[in-house]
């Protein structure tokens, strides 16, 4: 896997983990990461397209096996879970405000979610005194930023 492929792959895996229950806690190492099979079984087959593996002509079990092996390979080539979790903790420490904003977005923003007559996104924007567009821009980039930080951290093997 080239370094660009690995970066894109890790970003996709992080996006999937962030959709998983306790995804932030998994990335921080506070909760044991699910196996790739557990991760994949938590989502409908349509979600697999977000991993960039398109093998719809094959039976479901073959797709799961292939995607599981791919996820395991991405995690291994990225330095393994201990390195990933340490890198995410380091990023959080250096960017605590952005981390908190992204954590609030991941936990609270859902379609049609409203708090006291305002969208959850607007409540977060007001709490952090930023524009909604900035939150959305940072949220779209979040998995990629973490992936780059993980891959370019020093102690990766």
ZIHUCOR-V467653 format. One record per residue. RES is the residue in one letter. PHI is phi in degrees with one decimal (NA if undefined). PSI is psi in degrees with one decimal (999 if undefined). BURIAL is # if it has 16 or more other ideal C-beta (glycine too) atoms within 10 Angstrom, else .. Layout:
res	phi	psi	burial
RES	PHI	PSI	BURIAL
RES	PHI	PSI	BURIAL
This chain:
res	phi	psi	burial
X	NA	126.7	.
X	-69.5	166.4	.
X	-65.2	-34.3	.
X	-67.9	-43.3	.
X	-61.5	-40.7	.
X	-65.3	-43.2	#
X	-60.3	-48.7	#
X	-64.1	-39.5	#
X	-64.7	-45.0	#
X	-64.8	-39.1	#
X	-59.6	-43.6	#
X	-64.1	-41.1	#
X	-65.3	-42.0	#
X	-62.7	-42.8	#
X	-57.5	-42.5	#
X	-66.4	-42.5	#
X	-63.6	-37.5	#
X	-66.5	-19.8	#
X	-85.0	-16.8	.
X	-78.8	146.8	#
X	-55.3	134.9	.
X	61.6	31.4	.
X	-56.7	-42.3	#
X	-64.5	-40.1	#
X	-66.1	-33.3	.
X	-64.7	-48.0	#
X	-65.1	-28.7	#
X	-83.4	-12.1	#
X	85.2	12.7	.
X	-82.2	-20.8	.
X	-128.4	139.1	.
X	-60.3	136.3	.
X	-68.9	145.9	#
X	-71.3	156.3	#
X	-66.6	162.1	.
X	-61.5	-34.0	#
X	-67.7	-40.3	.
X	-64.1	-41.8	.
X	-60.5	-48.7	#
X	-67.1	-35.5	#
X	-72.0	-12.5	.
X	-79.3	-7.6	.
X	-126.7	153.2	.
X	-70.5	157.1	.
X	-53.3	-30.1	.
X	-60.9	-30.1	.
X	-66.7	-20.0	.
X	-64.0	-28.2	#
X	-59.3	-29.2	.
X	-66.9	-16.9	.
X	-83.9	-9.0	#
X	79.1	15.8	.
X	-109.4	109.3	.
X	-110.1	104.7	.
X	-140.5	48.6	.
X	-67.5	-15.5	.
X	-77.0	-15.0	.
X	-92.9	158.9	.
X	-62.2	154.0	.
X	-52.3	-45.7	.
X	-61.4	-38.1	.
X	-67.5	-39.7	.
X	-63.3	-44.5	#
X	-61.5	-44.8	#
X	-61.9	-45.1	.
X	-64.2	-45.7	.
X	-68.5	-36.4	#
X	-61.9	-46.0	#
X	-63.4	-38.6	.
X	-64.3	-46.1	#
X	-60.8	-46.5	#
X	-59.0	-39.5	.
X	-66.9	-42.4	.
X	-61.7	-45.1	#
X	-62.1	-46.0	#
X	-61.5	-49.2	.
X	-68.7	-19.3	#
X	-85.8	1.0	#
X	109.2	-1.8	#
X	84.5	167.6	.
X	-59.6	-41.8	.
X	-58.4	-43.2	.
X	-66.9	-44.5	#
X	-59.0	-49.9	#
X	-63.9	-41.8	#
X	-63.8	-41.4	#
X	-63.7	-41.6	#
X	-65.7	-40.9	#
X	-62.2	-40.3	.
X	-63.1	-44.5	.
X	-62.1	-44.3	#
X	-58.8	-45.3	#
X	-60.3	-39.7	.
X	-80.2	-21.9	.
X	-132.3	51.0	.
X	-58.9	-41.6	.
X	-61.5	-47.3	.
X	-64.7	-39.9	#
X	-60.4	-47.8	#
X	-61.8	-40.8	.
X	-63.8	-43.9	#
X	-67.1	-39.4	#
X	-62.2	-43.1	.
X	-63.1	-41.4	#
X	-62.7	-47.8	#
X	-62.3	-40.2	.
X	-77.3	-32.2	.
X	-111.2	-31.1	.
X	-83.6	116.0	#
X	-135.0	157.8	.
X	-54.8	133.1	.
X	60.6	18.8	.
X	-73.7	126.8	.
X	-130.4	142.0	.
X	-124.9	119.7	.
X	47.4	49.6	.
X	77.1	3.7	.
X	-122.1	154.4	.
X	-68.5	151.2	#
X	-58.9	-37.0	#
X	-62.8	-42.2	#
X	-65.5	-39.2	.
X	-61.4	-43.2	#
X	-65.5	-43.2	#
X	-59.8	-42.6	#
X	-67.0	-39.4	.
X	-63.6	-37.2	.
X	-96.6	-0.7	#
X	56.1	48.3	.
X	-133.1	166.7	.
X	-77.0	145.2	.
X	-57.2	-39.0	.
X	-60.5	-36.2	.
X	-66.0	-42.9	.
X	-61.1	-45.8	#
X	-63.5	-40.4	.
X	-63.6	-45.2	.
X	-66.9	-37.6	#
X	-66.0	-41.2	#
X	-63.2	-35.2	.
X	-87.3	-12.6	.
X	-54.7	-51.9	#
X	-63.0	-39.2	#
X	-67.3	-39.5	#
X	-62.7	-45.6	#
X	-62.6	-43.0	#
X	-60.0	-45.5	#
X	-61.4	-44.5	.
X	-62.2	-42.6	.
X	-62.5	-47.8	#
X	-72.1	-28.0	#
X	-102.2	9.1	.
X	-72.9	152.1	#
X	-64.6	-43.2	.
X	-88.2	21.5	.
X	-75.1	137.8	.
X	-96.9	999	.
